Amino acid sequence: MLAGIPADAMYQEFARIAPALTDGRLSMAAGYGRILRACGAEPRPELVRALADRGMELLLASGRLFGDVLPFMAGLRARGIKVAIVSNCDEQGRGLLDWLRVTPLADALVLSCEVGAAKPSADFPAGTAGPGGERRGRVVRG
């Protein structure tokens, strides 16, 4: 039980609002406020902030990279190969990438919560297309 709410109810409500978190229509704080209201709890500002902070702590505690990711990215950069990280994530995604030390090795971060659309939506910016739609490079998915 968290904030007096059964975990099942909180998870169910979180799943319901996840698309709005992912495309940036809702901040984490606003999302937790909605979850609390939907579960019959008062979304007191200090409780909402504590939930958002705890969510980030848990994300940082569980975020992992394979051991070859940073050396691989550094090697690409050393050879002049541009790297873009393209991800569906909520507003905490950038903080995780920063904490994992990925951000400095990327030439661009295209995060769904910041561009207002999630992959595979047609509204999601095509990271490999130039202004006229021409291809600017290869995409490696991992």
C-alpha positions as CSV (number, residue, x, y, z in Angstrom):
1,M,0.0,0.0,0.0
2,L,1.3,3.4,-1.0
3,A,-0.2,6.7,0.1
4,G,-3.1,4.6,1.6
5,I,-3.9,3.2,-1.9
6,P,-3.6,-0.5,-2.7
7,A,-0.7,-1.1,-5.1
8,D,-3.1,-2.8,-7.7
9,A,-5.3,0.3,-7.9
10,M,-2.2,2.6,-8.3
11,Y,-0.7,0.4,-11.0
12,Q,-4.0,0.2,-12.9
13,E,-4.4,4.0,-12.8
14,F,-0.8,4.5,-13.8
15,A,-1.3,2.2,-16.8
16,R,-4.4,4.3,-17.8
17,I,-2.5,7.6,-17.8
18,A,0.8,6.2,-19.2
19,P,0.2,7.4,-22.8
20,A,-0.2,11.0,-21.6
21,L,3.0,10.7,-19.5
22,T,4.8,9.3,-22.5
23,D,3.9,12.0,-25.0
24,G,4.3,14.8,-22.4
25,R,0.6,15.8,-22.1
26,L,1.0,15.1,-18.3
27,S,4.0,15.8,-16.1
28,M,4.8,13.2,-13.5
29,A,3.5,15.4,-10.8
30,A,0.2,16.0,-12.6
31,G,0.0,12.2,-13.3
32,Y,0.4,11.3,-9.6
33,G,-2.2,13.9,-8.8
34,R,-4.6,12.2,-11.2
35,I,-3.8,8.8,-9.8
36,L,-4.4,9.9,-6.2
37,R,-7.7,11.6,-7.1
38,A,-8.9,8.5,-9.1
39,C,-8.1,6.3,-6.2
40,G,-9.9,8.5,-3.7
41,A,-6.9,10.2,-2.1
42,E,-6.3,13.9,-1.7
43,P,-3.5,14.9,-4.0
44,R,-1.7,17.1,-1.4
45,P,1.3,18.9,-3.1
46,E,3.8,17.4,-0.7
47,L,2.5,13.9,-1.3
48,V,2.5,14.4,-5.1
49,R,6.1,15.7,-5.0
50,A,7.2,12.8,-2.7
51,L,5.7,10.2,-5.1
52,A,7.4,11.8,-8.1
53,D,10.7,12.0,-6.3
54,R,10.4,8.4,-5.1
55,G,9.6,7.3,-8.7
56,M,12.8,9.0,-9.9
57,E,14.8,7.4,-7.2
58,L,13.5,3.9,-8.1
59,L,14.2,4.6,-11.8
60,L,17.8,5.6,-11.1
61,A,18.2,2.6,-8.8
62,S,17.0,0.1,-11.4
63,G,18.4,1.8,-14.6
64,R,21.2,-0.3,-16.2
65,L,23.3,-0.3,-19.3
66,F,25.1,-3.3,-20.8
67,G,28.8,-2.8,-20.2
68,D,29.6,-2.2,-23.9
69,V,27.2,0.7,-24.4
70,L,29.3,3.7,-23.3
71,P,32.5,2.4,-25.0
72,F,30.6,1.7,-28.2
73,M,29.0,5.2,-28.2
74,A,32.4,6.8,-27.5
75,G,33.9,4.8,-30.3
76,L,31.3,6.0,-32.8
77,R,31.8,9.6,-31.7
78,A,35.6,9.2,-32.1
79,R,35.0,8.1,-35.7
80,G,32.8,11.1,-36.4
81,I,29.6,9.0,-36.5
82,K,26.6,10.9,-35.2
83,V,24.3,9.2,-32.7
84,A,20.7,10.0,-31.8
85,I,18.9,8.4,-28.9
86,V,15.2,8.1,-29.8
87,S,12.9,6.9,-27.0
88,N,9.4,6.7,-25.8
89,C,9.6,7.9,-22.2
90,D,8.1,10.2,-19.6
91,E,9.9,13.3,-18.3
92,Q,12.2,11.2,-16.1
93,G,13.8,9.6,-19.1
94,R,16.2,12.4,-19.7
95,G,17.3,12.3,-16.0
96,L,18.0,8.6,-16.3
97,L,20.1,9.0,-19.5
98,D,22.0,11.8,-17.8
99,W,22.6,9.6,-14.7
100,L,23.8,6.7,-16.9
101,R,26.2,9.1,-18.7
102,V,24.6,8.5,-22.1
103,T,23.6,12.0,-22.8
104,P,27.1,13.5,-23.4
105,L,27.8,10.8,-26.0
106,A,24.7,11.4,-28.0
107,D,24.5,14.2,-30.7
108,A,20.7,14.3,-30.2
109,L,18.1,13.1,-27.8
110,V,14.6,12.7,-29.3
111,L,12.3,11.9,-26.3
112,S,8.6,11.4,-26.8
113,C,7.6,13.4,-23.8
114,E,9.5,16.4,-25.2
115,V,8.3,16.2,-28.8
116,G,4.6,15.5,-27.9
117,A,4.3,12.2,-29.7
118,A,5.3,8.6,-29.1
119,K,6.7,6.1,-31.6
120,P,5.3,4.6,-33.9
121,S,2.9,7.5,-34.3
122,A,3.1,9.4,-37.6
123,D,3.4,12.5,-35.5
124,F,6.7,11.3,-34.0
125,P,9.7,13.1,-35.6
126,A,11.6,11.0,-38.0
127,G,15.1,11.1,-36.6
128,T,16.7,10.2,-39.9
129,A,14.8,12.5,-42.2
130,G,16.1,15.9,-43.2
131,P,13.9,19.0,-43.8
132,G,13.0,17.7,-47.3
133,G,12.4,14.2,-46.2
134,E,15.8,13.0,-47.5
135,R,17.6,10.2,-45.6
136,R,20.5,11.5,-43.5
137,G,22.0,8.2,-42.4
138,R,21.4,4.7,-41.3
139,V,19.4,3.7,-38.3
140,V,20.6,1.0,-36.0
141,R,18.0,-0.3,-33.6
142,G,19.0,-2.0,-30.4
